[in-house]
């Protein structure tokens, strides 16, 4: 296998396991109640990612939507059996700042319990739909702590129309909760440019930028800043043949641009950098509370 060309720092590979019709950009066009009427492609696409990671001997963290896990428990077991970490992506992919704390608590608890019942291990990590923990929904962090999560990866330190906490720290830190305890936050990676934090961590940005630019920006986080980065991708992003949704121009552009190039770029990224699970990266950074719980402790 080709050795990484930029660094030996282990970075966090993260996959947000959701189907093409569940993305927030299509929420105005597809009702949650209609999800069951769409032909699912999440198993096939997730296995495409699993195969690429197996061939390059890379591990990562898969943030699985509770709705998906409930219907495809074998997929969750497959993720675990190949040495990856299973984490929580909520249940219904609703934006947190559009939910009440009570609804968020119930949905998140349900998703966590579904996943833990499948894998019979504690689920310690959480990521919000569309990074929707923002300054107006920071209360969600207290609920995550209450539910037993030890880390979160929902805060994106950028300006964006849908998400972002622009002044948030760039690297993992302890977020203090109202009850006096804390939860580790692993922010989505950005590259600081003059007057601007450039999002470089994956998803649509990875599909929009030329691969060599992504490689340069991510490599500089390792080499110049001596820090691990977190990269994210969705299974539908390696599926250029997915059905097209009749949505707004901006939503279609964000979702469909360069789908045909994404799998090849992803495979190149896996060869060019070291990757492991988010829990492993955080433990290596000295966050000793991550990865130390038993299943009984998580209840």
C-alpha positions in Angstrom: 0.0 0.0 0.0 1.2 3.5 -0.8 2.4 5.3 2.3 0.9 8.7 3.2 2.8 11.5 1.5 2.2 14.3 3.9 2.4 13.1 7.5 2.2 10.3 9.9 -0.4 12.1 12.1 -3.5 10.0 12.4 -6.6 12.0 11.4 -10.3 11.3 12.1 -12.2 9.8 9.2 -15.9 10.3 9.8 -18.9 9.0 7.7 -22.4 10.4 8.3 -24.6 7.4 7.4 -27.8 8.8 5.9 -29.6 8.2 2.6 -29.8 10.6 -0.3 -33.4 11.6 0.4 -32.7 12.4 4.0 -30.5 15.4 3.6 -31.5 18.7 5.1 -31.3 20.5 1.7 -34.2 18.4 0.5 -36.4 18.8 3.6 -38.6 21.3 1.9 -39.2 18.9 -0.9 -39.5 15.5 0.9 -41.6 15.0 4.0 -40.1 12.9 6.8 -43.3 10.9 6.7 -42.6 9.9 3.1 -39.1 8.6 3.7 -40.3 5.0 3.6 -41.6 5.4 0.0 -38.1 6.1 -1.4 -35.9 3.3 -2.6 -33.0 3.1 -0.2 -29.4 3.2 -1.5 -27.6 3.6 1.9 -26.5 -0.1 2.3 -24.9 -0.3 -1.1 -23.2 3.1 -0.8 -21.9 2.5 2.7 -20.4 -0.8 1.6 -18.6 1.1 -1.2 -17.0 3.2 1.5 -16.3 0.2 3.7 -14.6 -1.5 0.8 -12.4 1.5 0.0 -11.4 1.7 3.7 -10.7 -2.0 4.0 -8.4 -1.9 0.9 -6.4 0.9 2.4 -6.4 -0.5 5.9 -8.1 2.7 7.3 -10.5 2.9 10.3 -13.0 5.6 11.0 -16.1 6.7 12.9 -19.5 6.1 11.3 -22.2 8.5 12.6 -25.3 6.4 11.9 -28.8 7.9 11.7 -31.2 6.1 14.0 -33.8 5.8 11.3 -31.3 3.9 9.2 -30.0 1.7 12.0 -33.5 0.7 12.9 -34.2 -0.6 9.4 -30.7 -1.9 8.5 -29.2 -3.3 11.7 -26.9 -5.6 9.7 -25.3 -2.6 8.1 -24.4 -1.3 11.6 -23.0 -4.7 12.5 -21.0 -4.7 9.3 -19.5 -1.3 10.2 -18.5 -2.6 13.6 -17.2 -5.9 12.4 -14.7 -4.2 10.1 -13.1 -2.4 13.0 -14.8 1.0 12.8 -16.4 3.0 15.6 -20.2 3.4 15.6 -21.5 6.8 16.7 -24.8 8.6 16.7 -26.2 11.0 14.0 -29.6 11.5 15.8 -32.8 9.8 14.7 -34.6 11.8 12.1 -32.0 14.2 10.7 -34.0 17.2 11.9 -32.1 20.5 12.4 -31.6 20.9 16.2 -32.4 24.6 16.3 -35.8 23.8 14.8 -36.5 21.3 17.6 -37.5 21.8 21.3 -35.1 20.5 23.9 -37.7 17.9 24.8 -38.0 16.6 21.3 -34.2 16.6 20.9 -33.8 14.6 24.1 -36.3 12.0 23.2 -35.0 11.5 19.6 -31.4 11.4 20.6 -32.0 8.9 23.4 -34.0 6.7 21.0 -31.2 6.7 18.4 -28.5 6.0 21.0 -30.5 3.1 22.4 -31.1 1.6 19.0 -27.4 1.7 18.1 -26.3 0.3 21.5 -28.9 -2.5 21.3 -27.4 -3.5 17.9 -23.7 -3.4 18.7 -23.9 -4.2 22.5 -21.3 -1.5 23.1 -21.5 2.1 24.4 -22.1 4.8 21.8 -20.0 7.7 22.9 -19.9 10.1 19.9 -22.6 12.3 18.5 -22.9 14.5 15.4 -25.9 16.8 14.7 -27.7 16.8 11.4 -26.1 19.5 9.2 -23.9 20.6 12.1 -27.0 22.3 13.6 -25.5 22.9 17.1 -25.1 26.6 16.7 -25.1 29.5 19.3 -28.9 29.3 19.3 -29.0 25.6 20.0 -26.0 25.3 22.4 -28.4 23.9 25.0 -28.1 20.6 23.1 -24.6 20.0 24.5 -26.1 19.7 28.0 -28.5 17.1 26.8 -25.7 15.2 25.1 -23.8 15.1 28.4 -27.0 14.0 30.2 -27.4 11.1 27.8 -23.9 9.9 28.4 -22.1 11.0 25.3 -18.4 11.7 25.9 -17.7 13.7 22.8 -19.5 15.7 20.0 -18.4 16.7 16.5 -21.2 19.1 15.5 -19.6 22.5 15.7 -18.3 24.0 12.4 -16.2 27.2 13.1 -17.3 29.0 9.9 -19.9 31.4 8.6 -22.7 29.5 6.7 -26.4 30.1 6.0 -27.3 26.8 7.6 -24.7 26.1 10.4 -21.6 27.5 12.0 -20.1 28.9 15.2 -17.5 31.2 13.6 -15.6 32.0 16.8 -15.4 28.4 18.1 -12.0 26.9 18.7 -10.5 25.0 15.7 -9.2 22.0 17.6 -10.6 19.6 20.2 -11.5 21.1 23.5 -13.5 20.5 26.7 -16.9 22.2 26.5 -18.2 23.0 29.9 -21.8 22.0 30.7 -24.2 23.7 33.1 -24.0 20.9 35.6 -20.3 21.4 36.0 -19.1 18.5 34.0 -17.8 18.7 30.4 -18.0 17.0 27.0 -15.2 16.9 24.4 -15.9 18.9 21.2 -14.0 17.9 18.1 -14.8 20.8 15.6 -15.0 20.3 11.9 -11.7 21.2 10.4 -11.0 24.6 8.7 -7.9 26.3 7.3 -7.3 29.8 8.5 -6.8 32.3 5.7 -6.4 36.1 6.0 -9.7 37.3 7.4 -11.5 34.0 6.8 -11.8 30.4 8.0 -12.0 28.2 5.0 -14.0 24.9 5.3 -11.8 22.1 4.1 -13.1 19.0 5.9 -15.0 17.1 3.3 -18.5 16.8 2.0 -19.5 19.3 -0.7 -16.3 21.2 -0.2 -14.3 18.1 -1.1 -16.4 17.7 -4.2 -16.1 21.4 -5.2 -12.4 21.9 -4.7 -9.8 20.2 -6.9 -8.4 17.2 -5.1 -4.9 18.7 -5.0 -6.2 21.8 -3.2 -8.0 19.7 -0.6 -4.8 17.6 -0.1 -2.7 20.8 0.3 -5.1 22.4 2.8 -5.5 19.2 4.9 -1.9 18.4 4.7 -1.0 21.9 6.1 -3.1 21.2 9.2 -0.9 18.2 9.9 2.5 19.6 8.8 2.3 23.3 9.7 -0.1 23.2 12.6 0.9 19.8 13.8 -2.7 18.9 14.4 -5.0 16.1 13.3 -7.9 17.0 11.1 -11.4 15.6 10.9 -12.8 14.6 7.5 -16.4 13.8 6.8 -18.3 12.3 3.9 -21.8 10.8 3.3 -22.5 7.5 1.6 -24.6 9.2 -1.1 -21.6 11.3 -2.2 -20.1 8.2 -3.8 -23.3 7.4 -5.7 -23.5 9.4 -9.0 -26.5 7.2 -10.1 -28.8 8.2 -7.3 -32.3 9.5 -8.3 -32.5 13.3 -8.8 -34.7 15.3 -6.4 -36.6 18.3 -7.9 -35.3 21.0 -5.4 -34.0 24.5 -5.6 -31.0 25.5 -7.7 -28.7 26.0 -4.7 -29.7 22.7 -3.1 -29.2 20.8 -6.3 -25.8 22.4 -6.9 -24.6 21.5 -3.4 -25.9 18.0 -3.5 -25.0 16.8 -7.0 -21.8 18.6 -8.0 -19.0 16.2 -8.9 -20.6 13.1 -7.5 -19.0 11.1 -10.3 -15.5 12.2 -9.1 -16.0 11.7 -5.4 -15.2 8.0 -4.9 -11.9 8.3 -6.8 -10.9 11.4 -4.7 -11.9 9.6 -1.5 -9.7 6.6 -2.4 -6.8 9.0 -3.1 -7.3 10.7 0.3 -7.3 7.3 2.1 -3.9 6.6 0.5 -2.4 10.0 1.1 -3.2 10.4 4.8 -3.4 8.3 7.9 -6.9 7.8 9.4 -8.4 6.2 12.4 -11.5 6.6 14.5 -12.5 9.9 16.2 -12.3 8.2 19.6 -8.7 7.1 18.9 -7.6 10.6 17.8 -9.2 12.1 20.9 -7.6 9.6 23.2 -4.2 10.3 21.5 -4.8 14.0 22.2 -5.1 13.3 25.9 -8.9 13.3 26.3 -8.9 10.3 28.6 -12.6 10.2 29.1 -13.2 9.1 25.5 -13.3 5.4 25.0 -13.3 4.4 28.6 -17.0 3.6 29.2 -18.7 0.2 29.5 -22.2 -0.4 28.1 -23.7 -0.3 31.6 -22.0 3.1 32.2 -23.7 4.5 29.1 -27.3 3.8 30.3 
